[in-house]
């Protein structure tokens, strides 16, 4: 029985998978809280720029590392190879825990838009359905992601067009006070909408010619996402203004109403649900591959390292991840899940940048900027998210120490 995954993804499919992870429910839900934290339209756009800069640093670190180490697991593998087994383990722990919470948040977003009265039930059903899709093979996942990305981009384009057509407010109109802390917190919240480009890197073992494909696909996917987010943010600001945007739990549907396009509202709601499904599909895919890598090295149960003989996917890891996400989606609150996820993912990318530092002097300036940015955004998040995230990271360290004390040897 082969233990290797099938290399089937080219540049286009890798870009689409990255876009599917980024252009998802984050843009439908993050603008309001980010605008409130930023305090003004100017602050929101500054925060978007900060989030994009940190995301770019992280993307380039991930791309270079993935080309050097084209195996499933992302920063779990890079940290282990570049910094030592502990840092690889900690990156994998932060990724699996943080992205499991993110999976739950996306599932709950689907439920909130499809059937608000039964959001948790719908969320669990979405997790089960998409776990089954991933079980069938990564090419089927890439095909479905391609369809979802096209639909979501069409919905976002419609919102942009009607908002610019009816908007009378300058996107730079004054609002509340702009502070460095507010801009950083807004950037941390907006980072949730960007955190998907490294999904390409976690699929390194399934990409054709990874040394060429990954460094090309990651920046392309990030650049497209940034352009889309900037257009959406500016257009919504022109029709709602910063104060109304900050108060809106569903800014894109509110923008459509304010623009006099009431018939577009249900289309936007469907688009949000489809976007969340696209993100959930890619998230489950990425978490299961990191779980596979950690199981191969004995940090998670080795039974999770099995690869299906027919579909050549880590089927047990996918089923385990799906089960955990379903439980969280049945019990958790979406806002708490988003904050917790952001902290864990920023820890993960901090380790990615520290790993990229070891690649040579020419990589160090961007790696240092990325590492500093991850730290600043993580600790600028709401206090509850910082405390919960720090507690879970500490629990991972304790688990590592217990495992070492029982005589487990690092790979």
C-alpha atoms as a printed R data frame, in Angstrom:
    type eleno elety resid chain resno       x      y       z
1   ATOM     1    CA   UNK     A     1   0.000  0.000   0.000
2   ATOM     2    CA   UNK     A     2   1.441  3.397  -0.998
3   ATOM     3    CA   UNK     A     3   1.875  6.029   1.705
4   ATOM     4    CA   UNK     A     4   2.441  8.855  -0.779
5   ATOM     5    CA   UNK     A     5  -0.230 11.261  -1.992
6   ATOM     6    CA   UNK     A     6  -0.928 11.712  -5.704
7   ATOM     7    CA   UNK     A     7   0.556 14.833  -7.381
8   ATOM     8    CA   UNK     A     8  -2.298 16.177  -9.532
9   ATOM     9    CA   UNK     A     9  -2.496 19.950  -8.926
10  ATOM    10    CA   UNK     A    10  -1.041 22.521 -11.323
11  ATOM    11    CA   UNK     A    11  -0.699 26.299 -10.889
12  ATOM    12    CA   UNK     A    12  -4.318 27.061 -11.783
13  ATOM    13    CA   UNK     A    13  -5.812 24.533  -9.388
14  ATOM    14    CA   UNK     A    14  -3.398 25.595  -6.633
15  ATOM    15    CA   UNK     A    15  -4.409 29.248  -7.102
16  ATOM    16    CA   UNK     A    16  -8.084 28.301  -7.019
17  ATOM    17    CA   UNK     A    17  -7.649 26.318  -3.794
18  ATOM    18    CA   UNK     A    18  -5.873 29.311  -2.234
19  ATOM    19    CA   UNK     A    19  -8.634 31.665  -3.387
20  ATOM    20    CA   UNK     A    20 -11.261 29.261  -2.094
21  ATOM    21    CA   UNK     A    21  -9.645 29.455   1.336
22  ATOM    22    CA   UNK     A    22  -9.279 33.272   1.276
23  ATOM    23    CA   UNK     A    23 -12.277 34.617  -0.636
24  ATOM    24    CA   UNK     A    24 -14.788 33.046   1.662
25  ATOM    25    CA   UNK     A    25 -17.030 34.034   4.497
26  ATOM    26    CA   UNK     A    26 -14.365 36.272   6.052
27  ATOM    27    CA   UNK     A    27 -15.109 39.168   3.709
28  ATOM    28    CA   UNK     A    28 -18.839 38.816   4.477
29  ATOM    29    CA   UNK     A    29 -18.424 39.009   8.260
30  ATOM    30    CA   UNK     A    30 -15.103 40.709   9.110
31  ATOM    31    CA   UNK     A    31 -15.671 44.204   7.683
32  ATOM    32    CA   UNK     A    32 -18.110 45.312  10.393
33  ATOM    33    CA   UNK     A    33 -16.026 44.369  13.456
34  ATOM    34    CA   UNK     A    34 -12.883 45.639  11.728
35  ATOM    35    CA   UNK     A    35 -14.521 49.003  10.974
36  ATOM    36    CA   UNK     A    36 -15.592 49.290  14.598
37  ATOM    37    CA   UNK     A    37 -12.048 48.599  15.815
38  ATOM    38    CA   UNK     A    38 -10.464 50.921  13.228
39  ATOM    39    CA   UNK     A    39 -12.715 53.867  14.090
40  ATOM    40    CA   UNK     A    40 -12.974 55.356  10.590
41  ATOM    41    CA   UNK     A    41 -12.978 54.558   6.900
42  ATOM    42    CA   UNK     A    42  -9.362 55.654   6.698
43  ATOM    43    CA   UNK     A    43  -8.504 53.382   9.609
44  ATOM    44    CA   UNK     A    44 -10.244 50.444   7.948
45  ATOM    45    CA   UNK     A    45  -8.289 50.885   4.726
46  ATOM    46    CA   UNK     A    46  -5.035 51.325   6.675
47  ATOM    47    CA   UNK     A    47  -5.846 48.107   8.552
48  ATOM    48    CA   UNK     A    48  -6.506 46.312   5.273
49  ATOM    49    CA   UNK     A    49  -3.102 47.438   4.064
50  ATOM    50    CA   UNK     A    50  -1.408 46.245   7.261
51  ATOM    51    CA   UNK     A    51  -3.125 42.866   7.048
52  ATOM    52    CA   UNK     A    52  -2.093 42.572   3.396
53  ATOM    53    CA   UNK     A    53   1.563 43.367   4.170
54  ATOM    54    CA   UNK     A    54   1.699 40.744   6.927
55  ATOM    55    CA   UNK     A    55  -0.106 38.272   4.693
56  ATOM    56    CA   UNK     A    56   2.381 38.938   1.875
57  ATOM    57    CA   UNK     A    57   5.352 38.315   4.164
58  ATOM    58    CA   UNK     A    58   3.746 35.116   5.372
59  ATOM    59    CA   UNK     A    59   2.857 34.060   1.844
60  ATOM    60    CA   UNK     A    60   6.381 34.484   0.545
61  ATOM    61    CA   UNK     A    61   7.842 32.672   3.541
62  ATOM    62    CA   UNK     A    62   5.381 29.812   3.005
63  ATOM    63    CA   UNK     A    63   6.033 29.697  -0.739
64  ATOM    64    CA   UNK     A    64   9.828 29.512  -0.415
65  ATOM    65    CA   UNK     A    65   9.657 26.970   2.364
66  ATOM    66    CA   UNK     A    66   7.138 24.827   0.495
67  ATOM    67    CA   UNK     A    67   9.371 24.796  -2.575
68  ATOM    68    CA   UNK     A    68  12.274 23.646  -0.382
69  ATOM    69    CA   UNK     A    69  10.199 21.084   1.576
70  ATOM    70    CA   UNK     A    70   7.341 19.893  -0.708
71  ATOM    71    CA   UNK     A    71   5.623 17.582   1.780
72  ATOM    72    CA   UNK     A    72   2.182 17.716   3.371
73  ATOM    73    CA   UNK     A    73   2.105 19.580   6.665
74  ATOM    74    CA   UNK     A    74   3.093 23.168   5.859
75  ATOM    75    CA   UNK     A    75   4.856 25.010   8.709
76  ATOM    76    CA   UNK     A    76   4.770 21.860  10.822
77  ATOM    77    CA   UNK     A    77   7.351 20.458   8.393
78  ATOM    78    CA   UNK     A    78   9.221 23.760   7.916
79  ATOM    79    CA   UNK     A    79   9.565 24.439  11.642
80  ATOM    80    CA   UNK     A    80  10.788 20.913  12.262
81  ATOM    81    CA   UNK     A    81  13.367 21.039   9.480
82  ATOM    82    CA   UNK     A    82  14.595 24.609  10.056
83  ATOM    83    CA   UNK     A    83  14.215 25.227  13.798
84  ATOM    84    CA   UNK     A    84  13.884 21.844  15.458
85  ATOM    85    CA   UNK     A    85  11.194 19.332  16.297
86  ATOM    86    CA   UNK     A    86   9.602 21.398  19.097
87  ATOM    87    CA   UNK     A    87   8.889 24.376  16.832
88  ATOM    88    CA   UNK     A    88   7.501 22.143  14.119
89  ATOM    89    CA   UNK     A    89   5.244 20.484  16.658
90  ATOM    90    CA   UNK     A    90   4.087 23.857  18.040
91  ATOM    91    CA   UNK     A    91   3.286 25.133  14.536
92  ATOM    92    CA   UNK     A    92   1.288 21.997  13.797
93  ATOM    93    CA   UNK     A    93  -0.534 22.277  17.120
94  ATOM    94    CA   UNK     A    94  -1.409 25.944  16.550
95  ATOM    95    CA   UNK     A    95  -2.558 25.237  13.002
96  ATOM    96    CA   UNK     A    96  -4.741 22.236  13.797
97  ATOM    97    CA   UNK     A    97  -6.374 23.879  16.810
98  ATOM    98    CA   UNK     A    98  -6.776 27.316  15.223
99  ATOM    99    CA   UNK     A    99  -8.063 26.046  11.918
100 ATOM   100    CA   UNK     A   100 -10.432 23.598  13.577
101 ATOM   101    CA   UNK     A   101 -12.038 26.643  15.217
102 ATOM   102    CA   UNK     A   102 -12.031 28.378  11.836
103 ATOM   103    CA   UNK     A   103 -13.780 25.386  10.263
104 ATOM   104    CA   UNK     A   104 -16.475 25.648  12.913
105 ATOM   105    CA   UNK     A   105 -16.832 29.390  12.272
106 ATOM   106    CA   UNK     A   106 -17.325 28.805   8.552
107 ATOM   107    CA   UNK     A   107 -19.850 26.054   9.175
108 ATOM   108    CA   UNK     A   108 -21.793 28.294  11.546
109 ATOM   109    CA   UNK     A   109 -21.769 31.061   8.932
110 ATOM   110    CA   UNK     A   110 -23.434 28.671   6.502
111 ATOM   111    CA   UNK     A   111 -26.091 27.888   9.103
112 ATOM   112    CA   UNK     A   112 -26.681 31.557   9.928
113 ATOM   113    CA   UNK     A   113 -27.392 32.444   6.296
114 ATOM   114    CA   UNK     A   114 -29.218 29.295   5.184
115 ATOM   115    CA   UNK     A   115 -31.474 28.725   8.209
116 ATOM   116    CA   UNK     A   116 -30.845 31.101  11.124
117 ATOM   117    CA   UNK     A   117 -33.220 29.268  13.439
118 ATOM   118    CA   UNK     A   118 -31.310 25.997  12.991
119 ATOM   119    CA   UNK     A   119 -27.804 27.337  12.429
120 ATOM   120    CA   UNK     A   120 -26.032 24.641  14.438
121 ATOM   121    CA   UNK     A   121 -27.900 21.810  12.710
122 ATOM   122    CA   UNK     A   122 -27.114 23.173   9.264
123 ATOM   123    CA   UNK     A   123 -23.487 23.710  10.299
124 ATOM   124    CA   UNK     A   124 -23.070 20.079  11.289
125 ATOM   125    CA   UNK     A   125 -24.696 18.922   8.045
126 ATOM   126    CA   UNK     A   126 -22.294 21.116   6.036
127 ATOM   127    CA   UNK     A   127 -19.298 19.610   7.811
128 ATOM   128    CA   UNK     A   128 -20.485 16.067   7.109
129 ATOM   129    CA   UNK     A   129 -21.154 16.799   3.428
130 ATOM   130    CA   UNK     A   130 -17.811 18.486   2.736
131 ATOM   131    CA   UNK     A   131 -15.855 15.862   4.644
132 ATOM   132    CA   UNK     A   132 -17.402 13.332   2.258
133 ATOM   133    CA   UNK     A   133 -16.302 15.438  -0.745
134 ATOM   134    CA   UNK     A   134 -12.713 15.618   0.522
135 ATOM   135    CA   UNK     A   135 -12.760 11.873   1.173
136 ATOM   136    CA   UNK     A   136 -13.319 11.324  -2.540
137 ATOM   137    CA   UNK     A   137 -10.014 12.936  -3.548
138 ATOM   138    CA   UNK     A   138  -8.314 16.301  -3.852
139 ATOM   139    CA   UNK     A   139  -9.113 16.719  -7.558
140 ATOM   140    CA   UNK     A   140 -12.835 16.613  -6.799
141 ATOM   141    CA   UNK     A   141 -12.229 19.172  -4.068
142 ATOM   142    CA   UNK     A   142 -10.357 21.445  -6.496
143 ATOM   143    CA   UNK     A   143 -13.166 21.196  -9.056
144 ATOM   144    CA   UNK     A   144 -15.845 22.114  -6.516
145 ATOM   145    CA   UNK     A   145 -13.693 24.934  -5.154
146 ATOM   146    CA   UNK     A   146 -13.356 26.354  -8.689
147 ATOM   147    CA   UNK     A   147 -17.150 26.549  -9.033
148 ATOM   148    CA   UNK     A   148 -17.570 28.124  -5.588
149 ATOM   149    CA   UNK     A   149 -14.907 30.789  -6.219
150 ATOM   150    CA   UNK     A   150 -16.589 31.785  -9.496
151 ATOM   151    CA   UNK     A   151 -19.992 32.157  -7.810
152 ATOM   152    CA   UNK     A   152 -18.643 34.171  -4.888
153 ATOM   153    CA   UNK     A   153 -16.669 36.521  -7.153
154 ATOM   154    CA   UNK     A   154 -19.838 37.149  -9.181
155 ATOM   155    CA   UNK     A   155 -21.787 38.062  -6.019
156 ATOM   156    CA   UNK     A   156 -19.029 40.352  -4.749
157 ATOM   157    CA   UNK     A   157 -18.813 42.033  -8.155
158 ATOM   158    CA   UNK     A   158 -22.563 42.731  -8.052
159 ATOM   159    CA   UNK     A   159 -22.255 44.324  -4.597
160 ATOM   160    CA   UNK     A   160 -19.340 46.478  -5.756
161 ATOM   161    CA   UNK     A   161 -21.206 47.685  -8.857
162 ATOM   162    CA   UNK     A   162 -24.458 48.641  -7.079
163 ATOM   163    CA   UNK     A   163 -22.582 50.227  -4.159
164 ATOM   164    CA   UNK     A   164 -20.405 52.413  -6.355
165 ATOM   165    CA   UNK     A   165 -23.470 53.302  -8.424
166 ATOM   166    CA   UNK     A   166 -25.468 54.554  -5.447
167 ATOM   167    CA   UNK     A   167 -22.764 55.548  -2.958
168 ATOM   168    CA   UNK     A   168 -22.458 59.189  -1.949
169 ATOM   169    CA   UNK     A   169 -20.083 58.910   1.025
170 ATOM   170    CA   UNK     A   170 -16.337 59.217   0.687
171 ATOM   171    CA   UNK     A   171 -14.588 56.026   1.847
172 ATOM   172    CA   UNK     A   172 -12.227 58.329   3.740
173 ATOM   173    CA   UNK     A   173 -15.029 60.117   5.588
174 ATOM   174    CA   UNK     A   174 -14.176 60.755   9.251
175 ATOM   175    CA   UNK     A   175 -15.576 58.462  11.906
176 ATOM   176    CA   UNK     A   176 -14.235 57.673  15.343
177 ATOM   177    CA   UNK     A   177 -10.696 58.329  16.479
178 ATOM   178    CA   UNK     A   178  -7.975 56.503  14.563
179 ATOM   179    CA   UNK     A   179  -5.402 54.909  16.864
180 ATOM   180    CA   UNK     A   180  -2.483 52.574  16.293
181 ATOM   181    CA   UNK     A   181  -4.043 49.985  18.597
182 ATOM   182    CA   UNK     A   182  -7.378 50.190  16.784
183 ATOM   183    CA   UNK     A   183  -5.746 49.846  13.382
184 ATOM   184    CA   UNK     A   184  -3.744 46.818  14.532
185 ATOM   185    CA   UNK     A   185  -6.802 45.148  16.055
186 ATOM   186    CA   UNK     A   186  -8.766 45.793  12.858
187 ATOM   187    CA   UNK     A   187  -5.867 44.342  10.849
188 ATOM   188    CA   UNK     A   188  -5.878 41.254  13.063
189 ATOM   189    CA   UNK     A   189  -9.599 40.775  12.436
190 ATOM   190    CA   UNK     A   190  -9.188 41.341   8.699
191 ATOM   191    CA   UNK     A   191  -6.282 38.882   8.664
192 ATOM   192    CA   UNK     A   192  -8.902 36.188   9.276
193 ATOM   193    CA   UNK     A   193 -10.167 36.889   5.755
194 ATOM   194    CA   UNK     A   194  -6.674 36.521   4.262
195 ATOM   195    CA   UNK     A   195  -5.530 33.421   6.118
196 ATOM   196    CA   UNK     A   196  -5.861 30.818   3.410
197 ATOM   197    CA   UNK     A   197  -2.988 31.281   0.979
198 ATOM   198    CA   UNK     A   198  -0.832 28.723   2.798
199 ATOM   199    CA   UNK     A   199  -3.428 26.083   2.004
200 ATOM   200    CA   UNK     A   200  -1.402 25.689  -1.176
201 ATOM   201    CA   UNK     A   201   1.704 24.958   0.878
202 ATOM   202    CA   UNK     A   202  -0.046 22.381   3.065
203 ATOM   203    CA   UNK     A   203  -0.899 20.522  -0.151
204 ATOM   204    CA   UNK     A   204   2.770 20.447  -1.211
205 ATOM   205    CA   UNK     A   205   2.782 16.680  -1.607
206 ATOM   206    CA   UNK     A   206  -0.123 16.840  -4.095
207 ATOM   207    CA   UNK     A   207   1.236 19.642  -6.331
208 ATOM   208    CA   UNK     A   208   3.033 18.937  -9.600
209 ATOM   209    CA   UNK     A   209   6.543 20.436  -9.802
210 ATOM   210    CA   UNK     A   210   6.233 22.117  -6.359
211 ATOM   211    CA   UNK     A   211   9.498 24.111  -6.673
212 ATOM   212    CA   UNK     A   212   7.935 26.001  -9.600
213 ATOM   213    CA   UNK     A   213   4.211 25.786  -8.880
214 ATOM   214    CA   UNK     A   214   4.029 26.878  -5.233
215 ATOM   215    CA   UNK     A   215   6.086 30.128  -5.430
216 ATOM   216    CA   UNK     A   216   3.964 31.174  -8.421
217 ATOM   217    CA   UNK     A   217   0.553 30.188  -7.064
218 ATOM   218    CA   UNK     A   218   0.790 31.746  -3.586
219 ATOM   219    CA   UNK     A   219   1.456 35.393  -4.600
220 ATOM   220    CA   UNK     A   220  -1.064 35.189  -7.448
221 ATOM   221    CA   UNK     A   221  -3.814 33.981  -5.117
222 ATOM   222    CA   UNK     A   222  -2.957 36.602  -2.488
223 ATOM   223    CA   UNK     A   223  -2.850 39.438  -5.027
224 ATOM   224    CA   UNK     A   224  -6.266 38.545  -6.437
225 ATOM   225    CA   UNK     A   225  -7.764 38.328  -2.934
226 ATOM   226    CA   UNK     A   226  -6.308 41.708  -1.913
227 ATOM   227    CA   UNK     A   227  -7.708 43.408  -5.019
228 ATOM   228    CA   UNK     A   228 -11.150 41.934  -4.372
229 ATOM   229    CA   UNK     A   229 -11.123 42.907  -0.685
230 ATOM   230    CA   UNK     A   230 -10.027 46.470  -1.414
231 ATOM   231    CA   UNK     A   231 -12.786 46.946  -3.987
232 ATOM   232    CA   UNK     A   232 -15.427 45.512  -1.656
233 ATOM   233    CA   UNK     A   233 -14.266 47.578   1.344
234 ATOM   234    CA   UNK     A   234 -14.177 50.864  -0.567
235 ATOM   235    CA   UNK     A   235 -17.531 50.256  -2.276
236 ATOM   236    CA   UNK     A   236 -19.302 49.350   0.972
237 ATOM   237    CA   UNK     A   237 -17.819 52.405   2.693
238 ATOM   238    CA   UNK     A   238 -19.151 54.672  -0.080
239 ATOM   239    CA   UNK     A   239 -22.742 53.492   0.421
240 ATOM   240    CA   UNK     A   240 -22.867 52.896   4.181
241 ATOM   241    CA   UNK     A   241 -20.192 55.163   5.618
242 ATOM   242    CA   UNK     A   242 -17.840 54.089   8.398
243 ATOM   243    CA   UNK     A   243 -20.309 54.433  11.304
244 ATOM   244    CA   UNK     A   244 -23.075 52.352   9.713
245 ATOM   245    CA   UNK     A   245 -20.542 49.778   8.534
246 ATOM   246    CA   UNK     A   246 -19.196 49.426  12.069
247 ATOM   247    CA   UNK     A   247 -22.727 48.737  13.374
248 ATOM   248    CA   UNK     A   248 -23.638 46.221  10.661
249 ATOM   249    CA   UNK     A   249 -23.611 42.477  11.385
250 ATOM   250    CA   UNK     A   250 -24.126 41.768   7.664
251 ATOM   251    CA   UNK     A   251 -22.469 44.676   5.818
252 ATOM   252    CA   UNK     A   252 -22.806 43.374   2.275
253 ATOM   253    CA   UNK     A   253 -26.550 42.774   2.496
254 ATOM   254    CA   UNK     A   254 -26.951 46.151   4.222
255 ATOM   255    CA   UNK     A   255 -24.952 47.768   1.429
256 ATOM   256    CA   UNK     A   256 -27.253 46.215  -1.172
257 ATOM   257    CA   UNK     A   257 -30.318 47.539   0.691
258 ATOM   258    CA   UNK     A   258 -28.811 51.011   1.089
259 ATOM   259    CA   UNK     A   259 -28.020 51.066  -2.633
260 ATOM   260    CA   UNK     A   260 -31.689 50.375  -3.453
261 ATOM   261    CA   UNK     A   261 -30.953 46.872  -4.739
262 ATOM   262    CA   UNK     A   262 -33.272 44.924  -2.447
263 ATOM   263    CA   UNK     A   263 -33.581 42.079  -4.921
264 ATOM   264    CA   UNK     A   264 -29.858 41.505  -4.570
265 ATOM   265    CA   UNK     A   265 -30.111 40.849  -0.820
266 ATOM   266    CA   UNK     A   266 -31.069 37.141  -1.034
267 ATOM   267    CA   UNK     A   267 -28.409 36.647  -3.708
268 ATOM   268    CA   UNK     A   268 -25.790 38.094  -1.343
269 ATOM   269    CA   UNK     A   269 -27.056 35.838   1.454
270 ATOM   270    CA   UNK     A   270 -26.673 32.801  -0.796
271 ATOM   271    CA   UNK     A   271 -23.235 34.045  -1.827
272 ATOM   272    CA   UNK     A   272 -22.188 34.279   1.822
273 ATOM   273    CA   UNK     A   273 -23.327 30.717   2.440
274 ATOM   274    CA   UNK     A   274 -21.547 29.462  -0.686
275 ATOM   275    CA   UNK     A   275 -18.396 31.381   0.306
276 ATOM   276    CA   UNK     A   276 -18.425 29.799   3.744
277 ATOM   277    CA   UNK     A   277 -18.804 26.370   2.147
278 ATOM   278    CA   UNK     A   278 -15.798 27.077  -0.069
279 ATOM   279    CA   UNK     A   279 -13.698 28.120   2.906
280 ATOM   280    CA   UNK     A   280 -14.847 25.124   4.914
281 ATOM   281    CA   UNK     A   281 -13.949 22.772   2.062
282 ATOM   282    CA   UNK     A   282 -10.390 24.107   1.832
283 ATOM   283    CA   UNK     A   283  -9.958 24.346   5.596
284 ATOM   284    CA   UNK     A   284 -10.875 20.707   6.212
285 ATOM   285    CA   UNK     A   285  -8.475 19.788   3.403
286 ATOM   286    CA   UNK     A   286  -5.583 21.699   4.992
287 ATOM   287    CA   UNK     A   287  -6.174 20.605   8.599
288 ATOM   288    CA   UNK     A   288  -6.375 16.957   7.584
289 ATOM   289    CA   UNK     A   289  -3.000 17.189   5.762
290 ATOM   290    CA   UNK     A   290  -1.284 18.706   8.793
291 ATOM   291    CA   UNK     A   291  -2.905 16.026  10.942
292 ATOM   292    CA   UNK     A   292  -1.493 13.434   8.531
293 ATOM   293    CA   UNK     A   293   2.028 14.861   8.856
294 ATOM   294    CA   UNK     A   294   1.887 14.995  12.667
295 ATOM   295    CA   UNK     A   295   0.506 11.450  12.823
296 ATOM   296    CA   UNK     A   296   3.332 10.213  10.600
297 ATOM   297    CA   UNK     A   297   5.773 11.560  13.186
298 ATOM   298    CA   UNK     A   298   3.935 10.176  16.194
299 ATOM   299    CA   UNK     A   299   2.649 13.459  17.669
300 ATOM   300    CA   UNK     A   300  -0.914 12.388  16.931
301 ATOM   301    CA   UNK     A   301  -2.244  8.796  16.836
302 ATOM   302    CA   UNK     A   302  -0.390  6.937  14.084
303 ATOM   303    CA   UNK     A   303  -3.659  5.458  12.796
304 ATOM   304    CA   UNK     A   304  -4.412  8.918  11.359
305 ATOM   305    CA   UNK     A   305  -1.444  8.560   8.977
306 ATOM   306    CA   UNK     A   306  -3.267  6.006   6.804
307 ATOM   307    CA   UNK     A   307  -3.706  6.866   3.106
308 ATOM   308    CA   UNK     A   308  -6.714  5.382   1.287
309 ATOM   309    CA   UNK     A   309  -5.553  2.761  -1.265
310 ATOM   310    CA   UNK     A   310  -8.049  3.902  -3.907
311 ATOM   311    CA   UNK     A   311  -8.519  7.636  -3.420
312 ATOM   312    CA   UNK     A   312  -4.974  8.233  -2.087
313 ATOM   313    CA   UNK     A   313  -6.134 10.738   0.535
314 ATOM   314    CA   UNK     A   314  -5.547 10.673   4.326
315 ATOM   315    CA   UNK     A   315  -9.040  9.311   4.929
316 ATOM   316    CA   UNK     A   316  -8.782  8.653   8.661
317 ATOM   317    CA   UNK     A   317  -7.364 12.115   9.310
318 ATOM   318    CA   UNK     A   318 -10.174 13.652   7.277
319 ATOM   319    CA   UNK     A   319 -12.834 11.701   9.172
320 ATOM   320    CA   UNK     A   320 -11.281 12.630  12.532
321 ATOM   321    CA   UNK     A   321 -11.061 16.320  11.642
322 ATOM   322    CA   UNK     A   322 -14.630 16.295  10.352
323 ATOM   323    CA   UNK     A   323 -15.886 14.705  13.566
324 ATOM   324    CA   UNK     A   324 -14.133 17.262  15.798
325 ATOM   325    CA   UNK     A   325 -15.318 20.199  13.690
326 ATOM   326    CA   UNK     A   326 -18.886 18.881  13.769
327 ATOM   327    CA   UNK     A   327 -18.816 18.771  17.579
328 ATOM   328    CA   UNK     A   328 -17.427 22.320  17.825
329 ATOM   329    CA   UNK     A   329 -19.931 23.609  15.258
330 ATOM   330    CA   UNK     A   330 -22.769 22.095  17.277
331 ATOM   331    CA   UNK     A   331 -21.755 23.925  20.457
332 ATOM   332    CA   UNK     A   332 -19.621 27.026  19.745
333 ATOM   333    CA   UNK     A   333 -20.300 30.730  19.059
334 ATOM   334    CA   UNK     A   334 -19.054 32.050  15.721
335 ATOM   335    CA   UNK     A   335 -17.435 35.247  17.082
336 ATOM   336    CA   UNK     A   336 -15.444 33.344  19.688
337 ATOM   337    CA   UNK     A   337 -14.348 30.837  17.055
338 ATOM   338    CA   UNK     A   338 -13.061 33.605  14.751
339 ATOM   339    CA   UNK     A   339 -10.979 35.335  17.448
340 ATOM   340    CA   UNK     A   340  -9.528 32.084  18.713
341 ATOM   341    CA   UNK     A   341  -8.688 30.973  15.187
342 ATOM   342    CA   UNK     A   342  -6.898 34.231  14.343
343 ATOM   343    CA   UNK     A   343  -4.561 33.919  17.322
344 ATOM   344    CA   UNK     A   344  -3.619 30.322  16.527
345 ATOM   345    CA   UNK     A   345  -3.026 31.056  12.853
346 ATOM   346    CA   UNK     A   346  -0.811 34.045  13.627
347 ATOM   347    CA   UNK     A   347   1.319 31.853  15.912
348 ATOM   348    CA   UNK     A   348   1.585 29.360  13.054
349 ATOM   349    CA   UNK     A   349   2.749 32.012  10.576
350 ATOM   350    CA   UNK     A   350   5.140 33.493  13.119
351 ATOM   351    CA   UNK     A   351   6.940 30.152  13.145
352 ATOM   352    CA   UNK     A   352   6.835 30.087   9.333
353 ATOM   353    CA   UNK     A   353   8.644 33.426   9.195
354 ATOM   354    CA   UNK     A   354  11.184 32.302  11.787
355 ATOM   355    CA   UNK     A   355  11.802 29.228   9.618
356 ATOM   356    CA   UNK     A   356  12.219 31.362   6.492
357 ATOM   357    CA   UNK     A   357  14.909 33.356   8.322
358 ATOM   358    CA   UNK     A   358  17.159 30.275   8.098
359 ATOM   359    CA   UNK     A   359  16.972 30.129   4.292
360 ATOM   360    CA   UNK     A   360  19.662 32.765   3.870
361 ATOM   361    CA   UNK     A   361  20.471 36.476   4.301
362 ATOM   362    CA   UNK     A   362  18.365 37.524   1.299
363 ATOM   363    CA   UNK     A   363  15.237 36.079   2.945
364 ATOM   364    CA   UNK     A   364  15.754 37.643   6.361
365 ATOM   365    CA   UNK     A   365  14.365 41.198   5.963
366 ATOM   366    CA   UNK     A   366  10.956 39.955   4.780
367 ATOM   367    CA   UNK     A   367  10.955 37.144   7.346
368 ATOM   368    CA   UNK     A   368  11.725 39.593  10.171
369 ATOM   369    CA   UNK     A   369   8.922 41.905   9.054
370 ATOM   370    CA   UNK     A   370   6.502 38.985   8.875
371 ATOM   371    CA   UNK     A   371   7.479 37.697  12.317
372 ATOM   372    CA   UNK     A   372   7.069 41.131  13.905
373 ATOM   373    CA   UNK     A   373   3.751 41.637  12.122
374 ATOM   374    CA   UNK     A   374   2.357 38.312  13.307
375 ATOM   375    CA   UNK     A   375   3.287 39.120  16.894
376 ATOM   376    CA   UNK     A   376   1.784 42.607  16.743
377 ATOM   377    CA   UNK     A   377  -1.515 41.444  15.231
378 ATOM   378    CA   UNK     A   378  -1.865 38.437  17.544
379 ATOM   379    CA   UNK     A   379  -1.547 40.477  20.725
380 ATOM   380    CA   UNK     A   380  -3.686 43.334  19.384
381 ATOM   381    CA   UNK     A   381  -6.691 40.990  19.124
382 ATOM   382    CA   UNK     A   382  -9.485 41.238  21.737
383 ATOM   383    CA   UNK     A   383  -8.263 40.227  25.190
384 ATOM   384    CA   UNK     A   384 -10.491 37.145  25.366
385 ATOM   385    CA   UNK     A   385  -9.014 35.789  22.149
386 ATOM   386    CA   UNK     A   386  -5.467 36.452  23.347
387 ATOM   387    CA   UNK     A   387  -6.053 34.714  26.688
388 ATOM   388    CA   UNK     A   388  -7.821 31.701  25.173
389 ATOM   389    CA   UNK     A   389  -5.248 31.345  22.420
390 ATOM   390    CA   UNK     A   390  -2.324 31.672  24.810
391 ATOM   391    CA   UNK     A   391  -3.897 29.040  27.059
392 ATOM   392    CA   UNK     A   392  -4.252 26.536  24.243
393 ATOM   393    CA   UNK     A   393  -0.688 27.169  23.022
394 ATOM   394    CA   UNK     A   394   0.522 26.620  26.589
395 ATOM   395    CA   UNK     A   395  -1.473 23.382  26.757
396 ATOM   396    CA   UNK     A   396   0.324 22.243  23.604
397 ATOM   397    CA   UNK     A   397   3.680 22.966  25.213
398 ATOM   398    CA   UNK     A   398   2.667 20.954  28.287
399 ATOM   399    CA   UNK     A   399   1.581 18.050  26.075
400 ATOM   400    CA   UNK     A   400   4.956 18.173  24.327
401 ATOM   401    CA   UNK     A   401   6.812 18.128  27.638
402 ATOM   402    CA   UNK     A   402   4.743 15.189  28.918
403 ATOM   403    CA   UNK     A   403   5.420 13.266  25.714
404 ATOM   404    CA   UNK     A   404   9.150 13.896  25.969
405 ATOM   405    CA   UNK     A   405   9.075 12.889  29.625
406 ATOM   406    CA   UNK     A   406   7.541  9.551  28.651
407 ATOM   407    CA   UNK     A   407  10.445  8.901  26.338
408 ATOM   408    CA   UNK     A   408   8.988  9.844  22.983
409 ATOM   409    CA   UNK     A   409  11.797 10.691  20.585
410 ATOM   410    CA   UNK     A   410  11.446 13.510  18.137
411 ATOM   411    CA   UNK     A   411  11.630 12.638  14.435
